[in-house]
C-alpha cells in the first residue's frame, strides 16, 4: 500500500507492521523522538 505524504516535511516515516509480538516498536519510536527533541544525531 503506498503511503501518501500529508505535508512537506523532512521527517522520516516509520512503518508499523501489525503482528503479534511487535511490542518493541513503541519504545523504539519514543526513543527516536526523545533523541530528536534533545538534538542527538542517531545512526542511519
PDB file with SEQRES, HELIX, SHEET and CRYST1 records, atoms N, CA, C and O in Angstrom:
SEQRES   1 A   44  UNK UNK UNK UNK UNK UNK UNK UNK UNK UNK UNK UNK UNK          
SEQRES   2 A   44  UNK UNK UNK UNK UNK UNK UNK UNK UNK UNK UNK UNK UNK          
SEQRES   3 A   44  UNK UNK UNK UNK UNK UNK UNK UNK UNK UNK UNK UNK UNK          
SEQRES   4 A   44  UNK UNK UNK UNK UNK                                          
HELIX    1 AA1 UNK A   25  UNK A   38  1                                  14    
CRYST1    1.000    1.000    1.000  90.00  90.00  90.00 P 1           1          
ATOM      1  N   UNK A   1       0.848  -1.163   0.000  1.00  0.00           N  
ATOM      2  CA  UNK A   1       0.000   0.000   0.000  1.00  0.00           C  
ATOM      3  C   UNK A   1       0.904   1.239   0.000  1.00  0.00           C  
ATOM      4  O   UNK A   1       1.747   1.362   0.888  1.00  0.00           O  
ATOM      5  N   UNK A   2       0.763   2.145  -0.945  1.00  0.00           N  
ATOM      6  CA  UNK A   2       1.577   3.359  -0.953  1.00  0.00           C  
ATOM      7  C   UNK A   2       1.186   4.292   0.180  1.00  0.00           C  
ATOM      8  O   UNK A   2       0.019   4.383   0.561  1.00  0.00           O  
ATOM      9  N   UNK A   3       2.173   4.974   0.701  1.00  0.00           N  
ATOM     10  CA  UNK A   3       1.935   5.958   1.759  1.00  0.00           C  
ATOM     11  C   UNK A   3       1.953   7.333   1.132  1.00  0.00           C  
ATOM     12  O   UNK A   3       2.902   7.672   0.425  1.00  0.00           O  
ATOM     13  N   UNK A   4       0.951   8.118   1.366  1.00  0.00           N  
ATOM     14  CA  UNK A   4       0.874   9.480   0.846  1.00  0.00           C  
ATOM     15  C   UNK A   4       1.432  10.442   1.897  1.00  0.00           C  
ATOM     16  O   UNK A   4       1.091  10.353   3.077  1.00  0.00           O  
ATOM     17  N   UNK A   5       2.278  11.345   1.462  1.00  0.00           N  
ATOM     18  CA  UNK A   5       2.831  12.335   2.377  1.00  0.00           C  
ATOM     19  C   UNK A   5       1.821  13.466   2.518  1.00  0.00           C  
ATOM     20  O   UNK A   5       1.437  14.090   1.529  1.00  0.00           O  
ATOM     21  N   UNK A   6       1.393  13.727   3.751  1.00  0.00           N  
ATOM     22  CA  UNK A   6       0.339  14.707   4.001  1.00  0.00           C  
ATOM     23  C   UNK A   6       0.843  16.141   3.901  1.00  0.00           C  
ATOM     24  O   UNK A   6       0.099  17.024   3.474  1.00  0.00           O  
ATOM     25  N   UNK A   7       2.073  16.386   4.281  1.00  0.00           N  
ATOM     26  CA  UNK A   7       2.600  17.749   4.273  1.00  0.00           C  
ATOM     27  C   UNK A   7       4.086  17.701   3.916  1.00  0.00           C  
ATOM     28  O   UNK A   7       4.740  16.669   4.066  1.00  0.00           O  
ATOM     29  N   UNK A   8       4.596  18.815   3.452  1.00  0.00           N  
ATOM     30  CA  UNK A   8       6.030  18.894   3.124  1.00  0.00           C  
ATOM     31  C   UNK A   8       6.826  18.817   4.419  1.00  0.00           C  
ATOM     32  O   UNK A   8       6.720  19.694   5.277  1.00  0.00           O  
ATOM     33  N   UNK A   9       7.619  17.769   4.553  1.00  0.00           N  
ATOM     34  CA  UNK A   9       8.423  17.586   5.757  1.00  0.00           C  
ATOM     35  C   UNK A   9       9.656  16.755   5.423  1.00  0.00           C  
ATOM     36  O   UNK A   9       9.659  15.993   4.456  1.00  0.00           O  
ATOM     37  N   UNK A  10      10.678  16.904   6.212  1.00  0.00           N  
ATOM     38  CA  UNK A  10      11.898  16.112   6.056  1.00  0.00           C  
ATOM     39  C   UNK A  10      11.909  14.939   7.031  1.00  0.00           C  
ATOM     40  O   UNK A  10      12.872  14.173   7.072  1.00  0.00           O  
ATOM     41  N   UNK A  11      10.834  14.797   7.822  1.00  0.00           N  
ATOM     42  CA  UNK A  11      10.777  13.751   8.842  1.00  0.00           C  
ATOM     43  C   UNK A  11      10.715  12.368   8.203  1.00  0.00           C  
ATOM     44  O   UNK A  11      10.150  12.191   7.124  1.00  0.00           O  
ATOM     45  N   UNK A  12      11.307  11.392   8.891  1.00  0.00           N  
ATOM     46  CA  UNK A  12      11.252  10.017   8.434  1.00  0.00           C  
ATOM     47  C   UNK A  12       9.878   9.438   8.694  1.00  0.00           C  
ATOM     48  O   UNK A  12       9.210   9.819   9.656  1.00  0.00           O  
ATOM     49  N   UNK A  13       9.456   8.526   7.850  1.00  0.00           N  
ATOM     50  CA  UNK A  13       8.220   7.795   8.064  1.00  0.00           C  
ATOM     51  C   UNK A  13       8.606   6.392   8.503  1.00  0.00           C  
ATOM     52  O   UNK A  13       9.396   5.719   7.841  1.00  0.00           O  
ATOM     53  N   UNK A  14       8.040   5.955   9.628  1.00  0.00           N  
ATOM     54  CA  UNK A  14       8.323   4.625  10.146  1.00  0.00           C  
ATOM     55  C   UNK A  14       7.120   3.731   9.912  1.00  0.00           C  
ATOM     56  O   UNK A  14       5.988   4.109  10.217  1.00  0.00           O  
ATOM     57  N   UNK A  15       7.364   2.553   9.374  1.00  0.00           N  
ATOM     58  CA  UNK A  15       6.290   1.591   9.160  1.00  0.00           C  
ATOM     59  C   UNK A  15       6.041   0.835  10.450  1.00  0.00           C  
ATOM     60  O   UNK A  15       6.976   0.440  11.146  1.00  0.00           O  
ATOM     61  N   UNK A  16       4.798   0.644  10.753  1.00  0.00           N  
ATOM     62  CA  UNK A  16       4.417  -0.167  11.900  1.00  0.00           C  
ATOM     63  C   UNK A  16       3.699  -1.399  11.381  1.00  0.00           C  
ATOM     64  O   UNK A  16       2.508  -1.344  11.075  1.00  0.00           O  
ATOM     65  N   UNK A  17       4.411  -2.501  11.282  1.00  0.00           N  
ATOM     66  CA  UNK A  17       3.807  -3.741  10.814  1.00  0.00           C  
ATOM     67  C   UNK A  17       2.972  -4.325  11.951  1.00  0.00           C  
ATOM     68  O   UNK A  17       3.430  -4.412  13.091  1.00  0.00           O  
ATOM     69  N   UNK A  18       1.791  -4.708  11.638  1.00  0.00           N  
ATOM     70  CA  UNK A  18       0.879  -5.213  12.659  1.00  0.00           C  
ATOM     71  C   UNK A  18       1.004  -6.735  12.741  1.00  0.00           C  
ATOM     72  O   UNK A  18       0.558  -7.450  11.844  1.00  0.00           O  
ATOM     73  N   UNK A  19       1.599  -7.211  13.798  1.00  0.00           N  
ATOM     74  CA  UNK A  19       1.694  -8.641  14.024  1.00  0.00           C  
ATOM     75  C   UNK A  19       1.895  -8.894  15.501  1.00  0.00           C  
ATOM     76  O   UNK A  19       2.331  -8.006  16.234  1.00  0.00           O  
ATOM     77  N   UNK A  20       1.586 -10.081  15.936  1.00  0.00           N  
ATOM     78  CA  UNK A  20       1.742 -10.419  17.344  1.00  0.00           C  
ATOM     79  C   UNK A  20       3.213 -10.361  17.738  1.00  0.00           C  
ATOM     80  O   UNK A  20       4.086 -10.755  16.965  1.00  0.00           O  
ATOM     81  N   UNK A  21       3.475  -9.880  18.915  1.00  0.00           N  
ATOM     82  CA  UNK A  21       4.831  -9.834  19.425  1.00  0.00           C  
ATOM     83  C   UNK A  21       5.602  -8.587  19.042  1.00  0.00           C  
ATOM     84  O   UNK A  21       6.792  -8.488  19.343  1.00  0.00           O  
ATOM     85  N   UNK A  22       4.960  -7.634  18.387  1.00  0.00           N  
ATOM     86  CA  UNK A  22       5.641  -6.400  17.986  1.00  0.00           C  
ATOM     87  C   UNK A  22       5.514  -5.359  19.103  1.00  0.00           C  
ATOM     88  O   UNK A  22       4.955  -4.281  18.899  1.00  0.00           O  
ATOM     89  N   UNK A  23       6.034  -5.693  20.269  1.00  0.00           N  
ATOM     90  CA  UNK A  23       5.875  -4.833  21.434  1.00  0.00           C  
ATOM     91  C   UNK A  23       6.961  -3.778  21.531  1.00  0.00           C  
ATOM     92  O   UNK A  23       6.775  -2.789  22.241  1.00  0.00           O  
ATOM     93  N   UNK A  24       8.076  -3.942  20.857  1.00  0.00           N  
ATOM     94  CA  UNK A  24       9.198  -3.030  20.996  1.00  0.00           C  
ATOM     95  C   UNK A  24       9.066  -1.743  20.204  1.00  0.00           C  
ATOM     96  O   UNK A  24       9.779  -0.779  20.483  1.00  0.00           O  
ATOM     97  N   UNK A  25       8.170  -1.699  19.217  1.00  0.00           N  
ATOM     98  CA  UNK A  25       8.090  -0.537  18.334  1.00  0.00           C  
ATOM     99  C   UNK A  25       7.767   0.744  19.085  1.00  0.00           C  
ATOM    100  O   UNK A  25       8.326   1.793  18.766  1.00  0.00           O  
ATOM    101  N   UNK A  26       6.890   0.691  20.061  1.00  0.00           N  
ATOM    102  CA  UNK A  26       6.539   1.881  20.834  1.00  0.00           C  
ATOM    103  C   UNK A  26       7.775   2.468  21.510  1.00  0.00           C  
ATOM    104  O   UNK A  26       7.985   3.680  21.478  1.00  0.00           O  
ATOM    105  N   UNK A  27       8.587   1.617  22.117  1.00  0.00           N  
ATOM    106  CA  UNK A  27       9.805   2.088  22.780  1.00  0.00           C  
ATOM    107  C   UNK A  27      10.834   2.603  21.794  1.00  0.00           C  
ATOM    108  O   UNK A  27      11.509   3.595  22.066  1.00  0.00           O  
ATOM    109  N   UNK A  28      10.963   1.942  20.650  1.00  0.00           N  
ATOM    110  CA  UNK A  28      11.914   2.368  19.624  1.00  0.00           C  
ATOM    111  C   UNK A  28      11.553   3.763  19.124  1.00  0.00           C  
ATOM    112  O   UNK A  28      12.410   4.643  19.035  1.00  0.00           O  
ATOM    113  N   UNK A  29      10.273   3.956  18.797  1.00  0.00           N  
ATOM    114  CA  UNK A  29       9.841   5.253  18.275  1.00  0.00           C  
ATOM    115  C   UNK A  29       9.893   6.349  19.336  1.00  0.00           C  
ATOM    116  O   UNK A  29      10.258   7.482  19.023  1.00  0.00           O  
ATOM    117  N   UNK A  30       9.537   6.042  20.580  1.00  0.00           N  
ATOM    118  CA  UNK A  30       9.602   7.070  21.613  1.00  0.00           C  
ATOM    119  C   UNK A  30      11.057   7.446  21.902  1.00  0.00           C  
ATOM    120  O   UNK A  30      11.344   8.605  22.202  1.00  0.00           O  
ATOM    121  N   UNK A  31      11.971   6.486  21.816  1.00  0.00           N  
ATOM    122  CA  UNK A  31      13.396   6.789  21.972  1.00  0.00           C  
ATOM    123  C   UNK A  31      13.909   7.672  20.853  1.00  0.00           C  
ATOM    124  O   UNK A  31      14.692   8.590  21.093  1.00  0.00           O  
ATOM    125  N   UNK A  32      13.470   7.399  19.622  1.00  0.00           N  
ATOM    126  CA  UNK A  32      13.878   8.221  18.483  1.00  0.00           C  
ATOM    127  C   UNK A  32      13.337   9.631  18.621  1.00  0.00           C  
ATOM    128  O   UNK A  32      14.048  10.591  18.324  1.00  0.00           O  
ATOM    129  N   UNK A  33      12.099   9.780  19.064  1.00  0.00           N  
ATOM    130  CA  UNK A  33      11.515  11.117  19.254  1.00  0.00           C  
ATOM    131  C   UNK A  33      12.264  11.871  20.366  1.00  0.00           C  
ATOM    132  O   UNK A  33      12.475  13.079  20.254  1.00  0.00           O  
ATOM    133  N   UNK A  34      12.661  11.176  21.422  1.00  0.00           N  
ATOM    134  CA  UNK A  34      13.415  11.814  22.502  1.00  0.00           C  
ATOM    135  C   UNK A  34      14.772  12.291  21.999  1.00  0.00           C  
ATOM    136  O   UNK A  34      15.230  13.372  22.367  1.00  0.00           O  
ATOM    137  N   UNK A  35      15.426  11.467  21.141  1.00  0.00           N  
ATOM    138  CA  UNK A  35      16.721  11.871  20.575  1.00  0.00           C  
ATOM    139  C   UNK A  35      16.564  13.097  19.683  1.00  0.00           C  
ATOM    140  O   UNK A  35      17.399  14.000  19.714  1.00  0.00           O  
ATOM    141  N   UNK A  36      15.508  13.131  18.895  1.00  0.00           N  
ATOM    142  CA  UNK A  36      15.240  14.305  18.047  1.00  0.00           C  
ATOM    143  C   UNK A  36      15.017  15.539  18.916  1.00  0.00           C  
ATOM    144  O   UNK A  36      15.562  16.606  18.636  1.00  0.00           O  
ATOM    145  N   UNK A  37      14.224  15.392  19.959  1.00  0.00           N  
ATOM    146  CA  UNK A  37      13.906  16.505  20.859  1.00  0.00           C  
ATOM    147  C   UNK A  37      15.168  17.028  21.535  1.00  0.00           C  
ATOM    148  O   UNK A  37      15.311  18.235  21.731  1.00  0.00           O  
ATOM    149  N   UNK A  38      16.078  16.133  21.890  1.00  0.00           N  
ATOM    150  CA  UNK A  38      17.315  16.524  22.572  1.00  0.00           C  
ATOM    151  C   UNK A  38      18.425  16.938  21.615  1.00  0.00           C  
ATOM    152  O   UNK A  38      19.496  17.364  22.048  1.00  0.00           O  
ATOM    153  N   UNK A  39      18.171  16.813  20.311  1.00  0.00           N  
ATOM    154  CA  UNK A  39      19.160  17.213  19.318  1.00  0.00           C  
ATOM    155  C   UNK A  39      20.294  16.218  19.156  1.00  0.00           C  
ATOM    156  O   UNK A  39      21.378  16.590  18.706  1.00  0.00           O  
ATOM    157  N   UNK A  40      20.066  14.959  19.512  1.00  0.00           N  
ATOM    158  CA  UNK A  40      21.082  13.919  19.385  1.00  0.00           C  
ATOM    159  C   UNK A  40      20.966  13.288  18.006  1.00  0.00           C  
ATOM    160  O   UNK A  40      19.873  12.900  17.592  1.00  0.00           O  
ATOM    161  N   UNK A  41      22.078  13.181  17.292  1.00  0.00           N  
ATOM    162  CA  UNK A  41      22.069  12.556  15.974  1.00  0.00           C  
ATOM    163  C   UNK A  41      22.051  11.044  16.134  1.00  0.00           C  
ATOM    164  O   UNK A  41      22.869  10.488  16.867  1.00  0.00           O  
ATOM    165  N   UNK A  42      21.138  10.382  15.464  1.00  0.00           N  
ATOM    166  CA  UNK A  42      21.053   8.924  15.507  1.00  0.00           C  
ATOM    167  C   UNK A  42      21.809   8.321  14.343  1.00  0.00           C  
ATOM    168  O   UNK A  42      22.205   9.030  13.417  1.00  0.00           O  
ATOM    169  N   UNK A  43      22.009   7.024  14.384  1.00  0.00           N  
ATOM    170  CA  UNK A  43      22.673   6.353  13.265  1.00  0.00           C  
ATOM    171  C   UNK A  43      21.656   6.044  12.191  1.00  0.00           C  
ATOM    172  O   UNK A  43      20.496   5.756  12.484  1.00  0.00           O  
ATOM    173  N   UNK A  44      22.100   6.106  10.923  1.00  0.00           N  
ATOM    174  CA  UNK A  44      21.196   5.822   9.810  1.00  0.00           C  
ATOM    175  C   UNK A  44      21.731   4.676   9.008  1.00  0.00           C  
ATOM    176  O   UNK A  44      21.117   4.275   8.019  1.00  0.00           O  
TER     177      UNK A  44                                                      
END                                                                             
